[in-house]
Amino acid sequence: MRYPPAVTTPLGTSRVYQSFVLIVTIILIALFVYSMPASGYFSLKNSAVSLLSLVAVVGLLCDAWRKPKGVLHHAHGQWEWQLGDRQLAGTLRLHLDLQCYMLVSFVPIAQSHPFFPTTQWFHLEAWPSQADNHASVWLALRRAVYAPAAMAATFATEQGKSHEGAA
């Protein structure tokens, strides 16, 4: 097999990320309760730390339960993020691999603004209860993630040669 198999995976919320955010939230709440003075009097420093902790917790909780939309698709060495009727071609980079969990970033080739790249982070997870053929789909997804990015250029070159020969 020259190229990894074509694979499509729906994007959804991550149980690993949600668990991590809940643990951080519990730790921040415990630190807040522990740092409260016994007299009940809050200093400016305690109030500022409390406000920043509250903003951080709310931001993390909103981010953890915000559901990314669309489908991530890989075929012939190229990654696409399909959002309804829009398709964005781009590159996928692996940042963390824990065998049943991968943290990847997707950078579209066509940037919306040259100085601010629109990198999207995705949490890909393997959960055996999701489907009967889940193991083979997860292995195909892992092979596609680990496939060299140069394969896309090779495929495009081969396609150009086949079209020139046909003309």
C-alpha positions in Angstrom: 0.0 0.0 0.0 1.6 3.2 -1.1 -0.7 5.7 0.7 -2.5 5.3 4.0 -6.2 4.4 3.6 -8.7 7.2 3.3 -10.2 7.9 6.7 -12.9 10.2 7.9 -13.5 11.1 11.5 -16.3 13.3 13.0 -15.1 15.9 15.4 -16.6 16.2 18.8 -16.0 17.1 22.4 -13.1 15.4 24.2 -13.7 13.4 27.3 -9.9 13.5 28.2 -9.9 17.3 27.8 -13.1 17.7 29.8 -11.7 15.5 32.6 -8.5 17.6 32.7 -10.5 20.8 32.9 -12.7 19.5 35.7 -9.6 18.5 37.7 -8.0 21.9 37.2 -11.3 23.5 38.2 -11.5 21.5 41.4 -7.9 22.3 42.2 -8.5 26.0 41.7 -11.6 25.9 43.9 -9.7 24.1 46.6 -6.9 26.6 46.5 -9.4 29.5 46.7 -11.1 28.0 49.7 -7.7 27.2 51.3 -6.5 30.7 50.7 -9.5 32.4 52.2 -8.6 34.2 55.4 -10.3 33.0 58.6 -11.6 36.5 59.4 -13.5 36.7 56.1 -11.7 39.9 55.2 -10.5 39.9 51.6 -7.5 41.9 50.6 -7.0 43.4 47.2 -4.5 40.6 46.4 -7.0 37.9 47.4 -9.8 39.5 45.4 -7.6 39.8 42.2 -6.4 36.2 42.5 -10.0 35.1 43.0 -11.3 37.1 40.0 -8.5 35.8 37.7 -9.1 32.2 38.9 -12.8 32.6 38.2 -12.2 34.0 34.7 -9.7 31.1 34.0 -12.2 28.5 35.2 -15.1 29.9 33.2 -12.9 30.1 30.1 -11.6 26.6 30.4 -15.1 25.1 31.0 -16.5 27.0 28.0 -13.6 25.8 25.8 -13.9 22.2 27.0 -17.6 21.9 26.2 -17.6 23.9 23.0 -18.0 21.3 20.3 -15.8 21.6 17.2 -17.9 21.2 14.1 -17.3 19.3 10.9 -15.4 16.2 9.8 -11.7 15.6 9.4 -10.9 13.7 6.3 -7.6 12.2 4.9 -7.2 10.8 1.4 -4.1 10.5 -0.9 -1.8 12.3 1.6 -4.0 15.4 2.0 -6.0 16.5 5.0 -9.3 18.3 4.7 -11.6 19.9 7.4 -15.1 19.8 6.1 -17.5 22.4 7.6 -20.9 21.9 6.1 -20.5 23.0 2.5 -17.0 24.4 3.0 -13.8 22.3 2.7 -10.5 23.6 4.0 -7.3 21.8 2.8 -4.5 22.0 5.3 -1.7 20.4 7.2 -2.1 18.3 10.3 0.6 18.2 13.0 0.7 15.7 15.9 1.5 17.3 19.3 0.6 14.5 21.8 0.1 10.8 21.3 -1.1 8.6 24.2 -2.1 5.6 22.0 -5.8 6.1 22.6 -5.7 9.9 22.5 -4.1 12.3 20.1 -3.8 16.1 20.3 -3.4 17.5 16.7 -3.4 20.9 15.2 -4.8 21.7 11.7 -3.6 24.7 9.8 -5.5 25.6 6.6 -3.4 26.3 3.5 -5.5 29.3 2.6 -5.1 31.7 5.6 -7.8 34.2 6.3 -5.3 36.8 7.4 -1.5 36.6 6.6 -0.3 37.7 10.1 -2.8 35.6 12.2 -2.8 31.9 11.1 -6.1 30.2 12.0 -4.8 27.0 13.7 -7.5 24.7 15.0 -6.8 22.2 17.7 -8.6 18.8 17.7 -8.7 16.0 20.3 -8.9 12.6 18.6 -9.9 9.8 20.9 -10.3 6.0 20.7 -13.2 4.6 22.7 -14.1 1.0 22.1 -17.8 1.5 22.8 -18.3 3.9 19.8 -18.4 1.3 17.0 -17.9 -2.4 16.2 -15.1 -1.8 13.7 -13.6 0.9 15.9 -10.1 -0.7 16.2 -9.5 -0.7 12.4 -10.8 2.8 12.0 -8.6 4.1 14.8 -5.5 2.3 13.3 -6.3 3.8 9.9 -6.5 7.2 11.5 -3.2 6.8 13.3 -1.5 5.7 10.1 -2.9 8.8 8.3 -1.7 11.1 11.1 1.8 9.5 11.0 2.0 9.6 7.2 4.7 11.9 5.9 3.4 15.3 4.7 5.6 14.9 1.6 3.2 12.3 0.3 0.8 15.0 -0.7 3.4 16.6 -2.9 4.3 13.2 -4.4 0.6 12.5 -5.2 0.1 15.9 -6.8 3.2 15.3 -9.0 2.0 11.9 -10.0 -1.5 13.3 -10.8 0.1 16.0 -13.0 2.1 13.4 -14.9 -1.0 11.2 -15.5 -2.9 14.2 -16.8 -0.1 15.3 -19.1 0.1 11.7 -20.5 -3.6 11.7 -21.2 -3.5 15.0 -23.1 
